[in-house]
Amino acid sequence: MTNEDLSNLIDCIKLEVGNDLQVGNTTKTIYKLPKEALTEKVTDVLVANFDHFESATIDNGVLTLVHPEME
């Protein structure tokens, strides 16, 4: 996965988070990662990129972001 591919993936995940928030899902976003993103290097970058969430985990190719509590 190139840096541009990774950047595009992060942008897509951010859009999904935004969509979830718009429809009222303020607790969690679940995003199925493409096969080429399932390397340790890429998954480490993804988790680090979303460290401002309560949690960011990847299990069986699925990124789960637990949204921070809204004030």
Order of alpha helices (4+ residues) and beta strands (2+ residues): alpha-beta-alpha-beta-beta
